[in-house]
Amino acid sequence: MMSDLFNRNRAWAANQTTRDPGFFNRLVQQQAPEFFWIGCSDSRVPANVVAGLDPGEVFVHRNVANVVHSSDMNLLSALEFAVEALKVREIIVCGHYGCGGVKAATEENLPHGLADHWLEPIRRLARACAVDLAHCADMEARRDRLAELNVIEGVRRVAETPILQRAWGRKANLRVHGLIYGLKDGRLGDLDCTIGPGHFQKSGT
């Protein structure tokens, strides 16, 4: 019910003001997050909540299965704004276990509408990593491993963008991280695929 939503909003705002009277005044004055989060649209993985961050502390872009498309102008615009205007220092690509988008990408002969076009990079990744995935114990484990590989690929793709290359070219202290979130335990895991200055610069940049 929409009335419930408004009631919860008013209760949240009142509680924030009670705990920190200057909270909303600070938000009005400036947006200065340290993190840019590229995550999945799944309603169970809200960036602020799972990372324990307040509003204003993380700039967020979300899409189905946290896919980094090199032609996604929405993502690229958000990335450019985060890097150039907000001067974030940490970029996070975060996937999650039990991802419905990854599941859909591995379901053959089942139409998912426009999602099938969006998820094509994950299907290509699954084919490229077939040997790795074959070592997984069962389909759930294969999908969870594919979710990890999708994050690692996303980190690489973000690092390849001209936006990051320009930032690193001017010596910006900026890093791209790959994280995975567990729905079963609420924990974030580091996939150890961080790319920073000097680690992934194209010749001539």
C-alpha positions as a Markdown table, in Angstrom:
| # | Residue | x | y | z |
|---|---|---|---|---|
| 1 | Met | 0.0 | 0.0 | 0.0 |
| 2 | Met | 1.3 | 3.4 | -0.9 |
| 3 | Ser | 0.0 | 4.8 | 2.4 |
| 4 | Asp | 2.3 | 2.4 | 4.2 |
| 5 | Leu | 5.3 | 3.6 | 2.2 |
| 6 | Phe | 4.6 | 7.2 | 3.1 |
| 7 | Asn | 4.2 | 6.3 | 6.8 |
| 8 | Arg | 7.5 | 4.5 | 6.8 |
| 9 | Asn | 9.2 | 7.4 | 5.1 |
| 10 | Arg | 7.9 | 9.9 | 7.6 |
| 11 | Ala | 9.0 | 7.6 | 10.5 |
| 12 | Trp | 12.4 | 7.2 | 9.0 |
| 13 | Ala | 12.9 | 10.9 | 8.4 |
| 14 | Ala | 11.8 | 11.7 | 12.0 |
| 15 | Asn | 14.1 | 9.1 | 13.4 |
| 16 | Gln | 17.0 | 10.4 | 11.4 |
| 17 | Thr | 16.4 | 13.9 | 12.6 |
| 18 | Thr | 16.2 | 12.8 | 16.2 |
| 19 | Arg | 19.5 | 10.9 | 15.9 |
| 20 | Asp | 21.3 | 13.5 | 13.9 |
| 21 | Pro | 19.5 | 17.0 | 13.7 |
| 22 | Gly | 21.9 | 18.2 | 11.0 |
| 23 | Phe | 21.7 | 15.1 | 8.8 |
| 24 | Phe | 19.4 | 16.5 | 6.1 |
| 25 | Asn | 21.0 | 19.9 | 6.1 |
| 26 | Arg | 24.3 | 18.3 | 5.2 |
| 27 | Leu | 22.7 | 16.3 | 2.4 |
| 28 | Val | 21.3 | 19.4 | 0.9 |
| 29 | Gln | 24.6 | 21.2 | 0.9 |
| 30 | Gln | 26.7 | 18.6 | -0.9 |
| 31 | Gln | 26.9 | 15.2 | -2.4 |
| 32 | Ala | 30.3 | 13.8 | -1.7 |
| 33 | Pro | 30.4 | 10.0 | -1.7 |
| 34 | Glu | 33.6 | 8.0 | -1.6 |
| 35 | Phe | 32.1 | 5.0 | -3.4 |
| 36 | Phe | 30.5 | 4.4 | -6.8 |
| 37 | Trp | 28.5 | 1.1 | -6.8 |
| 38 | Ile | 27.5 | -0.8 | -9.9 |
| 39 | Gly | 25.1 | -3.5 | -8.7 |
| 40 | Cys | 22.2 | -5.7 | -9.5 |
| 41 | Ser | 18.6 | -4.4 | -9.6 |
| 42 | Asp | 17.5 | -7.2 | -7.3 |
| 43 | Ser | 15.5 | -5.7 | -4.5 |
| 44 | Arg | 17.3 | -7.8 | -1.9 |
| 45 | Val | 20.7 | -6.2 | -2.6 |
| 46 | Pro | 20.3 | -2.4 | -1.9 |
| 47 | Ala | 23.8 | -0.8 | -1.9 |
| 48 | Asn | 23.4 | 1.4 | 1.2 |
| 49 | Val | 21.9 | -1.3 | 3.3 |
| 50 | Val | 24.3 | -4.2 | 2.6 |
| 51 | Ala | 27.3 | -1.9 | 2.8 |
| 52 | Gly | 26.1 | -0.3 | 6.0 |
| 53 | Leu | 26.3 | 3.2 | 4.5 |
| 54 | Asp | 24.1 | 6.3 | 5.0 |
| 55 | Pro | 22.4 | 8.2 | 2.1 |
| 56 | Gly | 25.1 | 10.4 | 0.5 |
| 57 | Glu | 27.9 | 8.0 | 1.1 |
| 58 | Val | 27.5 | 5.9 | -2.1 |
| 59 | Phe | 26.6 | 6.9 | -5.6 |
| 60 | Val | 24.7 | 4.0 | -7.2 |
| 61 | His | 23.9 | 2.5 | -10.6 |
| 62 | Arg | 22.0 | -0.8 | -10.8 |
| 63 | Asn | 20.8 | -3.0 | -13.6 |
| 64 | Val | 19.7 | -6.6 | -14.2 |
| 65 | Ala | 22.6 | -8.9 | -13.2 |
| 66 | Asn | 25.1 | -5.9 | -12.8 |
| 67 | Val | 26.2 | -6.3 | -16.4 |
| 68 | Val | 28.8 | -3.7 | -17.6 |
| 69 | His | 27.9 | -3.1 | -21.3 |
| 70 | Ser | 30.5 | -0.9 | -23.1 |
| 71 | Ser | 27.6 | 0.7 | -24.9 |
| 72 | Asp | 25.3 | 1.4 | -21.9 |
| 73 | Met | 25.1 | 5.2 | -21.9 |
| 74 | Asn | 23.2 | 5.2 | -18.6 |
| 75 | Leu | 26.0 | 3.4 | -16.8 |
| 76 | Leu | 28.7 | 5.3 | -18.6 |
| 77 | Ser | 27.1 | 8.7 | -17.8 |
| 78 | Ala | 26.8 | 7.7 | -14.1 |
| 79 | Leu | 30.4 | 6.5 | -14.1 |
| 80 | Glu | 31.7 | 9.7 | -15.8 |
| 81 | Phe | 29.8 | 11.8 | -13.3 |
| 82 | Ala | 31.1 | 9.8 | -10.4 |
| 83 | Val | 34.7 | 10.1 | -11.5 |
| 84 | Glu | 34.8 | 13.6 | -13.0 |
| 85 | Ala | 32.3 | 15.5 | -10.8 |
| 86 | Leu | 32.0 | 13.6 | -7.5 |
| 87 | Lys | 35.7 | 12.5 | -7.5 |
| 88 | Val | 34.9 | 9.1 | -6.0 |
| 89 | Arg | 37.9 | 7.0 | -5.0 |
| 90 | Glu | 36.5 | 3.5 | -5.0 |
| 91 | Ile | 34.4 | 1.9 | -7.7 |
| 92 | Ile | 32.6 | -1.3 | -6.8 |
| 93 | Val | 31.1 | -3.8 | -9.2 |
| 94 | Cys | 28.9 | -6.0 | -6.9 |
| 95 | Gly | 27.1 | -9.2 | -7.9 |
| 96 | His | 25.3 | -11.7 | -5.7 |
| 97 | Tyr | 24.8 | -15.4 | -5.3 |
| 98 | Gly | 21.4 | -16.6 | -6.4 |
| 99 | Cys | 21.2 | -13.9 | -9.1 |
| 100 | Gly | 18.0 | -14.3 | -11.1 |
| 101 | Gly | 19.6 | -12.6 | -14.1 |
| 102 | Val | 22.5 | -15.1 | -14.1 |
| 103 | Lys | 19.9 | -17.9 | -13.8 |
| 104 | Ala | 18.0 | -16.6 | -16.8 |
| 105 | Ala | 21.2 | -16.4 | -18.8 |
| 106 | Thr | 21.8 | -20.1 | -18.2 |
| 107 | Glu | 18.3 | -21.3 | -19.0 |
| 108 | Glu | 18.2 | -22.5 | -22.6 |
| 109 | Asn | 15.1 | -22.4 | -24.7 |
| 110 | Leu | 13.2 | -20.3 | -22.1 |
| 111 | Pro | 12.3 | -16.9 | -23.5 |
| 112 | His | 12.8 | -13.9 | -21.1 |
| 113 | Gly | 11.9 | -11.1 | -23.5 |
| 114 | Leu | 14.2 | -8.1 | -23.6 |
| 115 | Ala | 16.3 | -9.6 | -20.8 |
| 116 | Asp | 17.6 | -12.2 | -23.2 |
| 117 | His | 19.3 | -9.4 | -25.2 |
| 118 | Trp | 20.6 | -7.7 | -22.1 |
| 119 | Leu | 22.1 | -10.9 | -20.6 |
| 120 | Glu | 23.9 | -12.0 | -23.8 |
| 121 | Pro | 27.3 | -11.0 | -22.3 |
| 122 | Ile | 26.8 | -13.5 | -19.5 |
| 123 | Arg | 25.9 | -16.2 | -21.9 |
| 124 | Arg | 29.1 | -15.5 | -23.9 |
| 125 | Leu | 31.0 | -15.5 | -20.6 |
| 126 | Ala | 29.6 | -18.9 | -19.7 |
| 127 | Arg | 30.7 | -20.3 | -23.0 |
| 128 | Ala | 34.2 | -18.9 | -22.7 |
| 129 | Cys | 34.5 | -20.2 | -19.1 |
| 130 | Ala | 32.9 | -23.6 | -19.7 |
| 131 | Val | 35.9 | -25.6 | -18.5 |
| 132 | Asp | 36.0 | -23.6 | -15.2 |
| 133 | Leu | 32.3 | -24.0 | -14.7 |
| 134 | Ala | 32.3 | -27.7 | -15.4 |
| 135 | His | 34.3 | -28.3 | -12.2 |
| 136 | Cys | 31.4 | -27.0 | -10.1 |
| 137 | Ala | 29.4 | -29.5 | -8.2 |
| 138 | Asp | 25.9 | -28.7 | -9.4 |
| 139 | Met | 23.9 | -26.1 | -11.3 |
| 140 | Glu | 23.6 | -23.8 | -8.3 |
| 141 | Ala | 27.3 | -23.8 | -7.8 |
| 142 | Arg | 27.9 | -23.2 | -11.5 |
| 143 | Arg | 25.6 | -20.2 | -11.5 |
| 144 | Asp | 27.2 | -18.8 | -8.4 |
| 145 | Arg | 30.6 | -19.1 | -10.0 |
| 146 | Leu | 29.3 | -17.5 | -13.1 |
| 147 | Ala | 28.0 | -14.6 | -11.0 |
| 148 | Glu | 31.6 | -14.2 | -9.7 |
| 149 | Leu | 33.0 | -14.3 | -13.2 |
| 150 | Asn | 30.5 | -11.7 | -14.3 |
| 151 | Val | 31.7 | -9.4 | -11.6 |
| 152 | Ile | 35.4 | -9.9 | -12.5 |
| 153 | Glu | 34.6 | -9.3 | -16.2 |
| 154 | Gly | 32.7 | -6.1 | -15.1 |
| 155 | Val | 35.7 | -4.8 | -13.2 |
| 156 | Arg | 37.9 | -5.3 | -16.3 |
| 157 | Arg | 35.3 | -3.6 | -18.6 |
| 158 | Val | 35.1 | -0.6 | -16.2 |
| 159 | Ala | 38.9 | -0.3 | -16.2 |
| 160 | Glu | 39.0 | -0.4 | -20.0 |
| 161 | Thr | 36.7 | 2.6 | -20.4 |
| 162 | Pro | 38.2 | 5.9 | -21.6 |
| 163 | Ile | 36.7 | 7.5 | -18.4 |
| 164 | Leu | 39.0 | 5.4 | -16.2 |
| 165 | Gln | 41.9 | 5.6 | -18.6 |
| 166 | Arg | 41.8 | 9.4 | -18.6 |
| 167 | Ala | 41.5 | 9.5 | -14.8 |
| 168 | Trp | 44.5 | 7.2 | -14.4 |
| 169 | Gly | 46.4 | 9.2 | -17.0 |
| 170 | Arg | 46.1 | 12.3 | -14.8 |
| 171 | Lys | 47.3 | 10.2 | -11.8 |
| 172 | Ala | 43.9 | 10.0 | -10.1 |
| 173 | Asn | 44.0 | 7.6 | -7.1 |
| 174 | Leu | 41.1 | 5.5 | -8.2 |
| 175 | Arg | 40.5 | 1.8 | -7.8 |
| 176 | Val | 37.9 | -0.7 | -9.2 |
| 177 | His | 36.9 | -3.6 | -7.0 |
| 178 | Gly | 34.8 | -6.7 | -7.5 |
| 179 | Leu | 32.6 | -7.9 | -4.7 |
| 180 | Ile | 30.0 | -10.6 | -4.3 |
| 181 | Tyr | 27.1 | -10.6 | -1.8 |
| 182 | Gly | 25.6 | -13.7 | -0.2 |
| 183 | Leu | 21.9 | -13.6 | 0.2 |
| 184 | Lys | 22.1 | -16.5 | 2.7 |
| 185 | Asp | 24.4 | -14.8 | 5.2 |
| 186 | Gly | 24.3 | -11.1 | 4.2 |
| 187 | Arg | 28.1 | -10.9 | 3.8 |
| 188 | Leu | 30.1 | -9.2 | 1.2 |
| 189 | Gly | 33.1 | -11.1 | -0.3 |
| 190 | Asp | 36.1 | -9.7 | -2.0 |
| 191 | Leu | 36.8 | -11.4 | -5.4 |
| 192 | Asp | 40.5 | -10.2 | -5.3 |
| 193 | Cys | 40.3 | -8.6 | -8.8 |
| 194 | Thr | 41.0 | -5.0 | -7.8 |
| 195 | Ile | 42.5 | -2.8 | -10.6 |
| 196 | Gly | 44.1 | 0.5 | -9.7 |
| 197 | Pro | 46.5 | 3.1 | -11.2 |
| 198 | Gly | 49.2 | 1.6 | -13.4 |
| 199 | His | 47.6 | -1.9 | -13.4 |
| 200 | Phe | 45.5 | -1.5 | -16.5 |
| 201 | Gln | 46.5 | 1.4 | -18.6 |
| 202 | Lys | 46.5 | 1.2 | -22.4 |
| 203 | Ser | 49.7 | 2.4 | -24.2 |
| 204 | Gly | 49.6 | 6.1 | -25.0 |
| 205 | Thr | 47.2 | 7.0 | -22.1 |
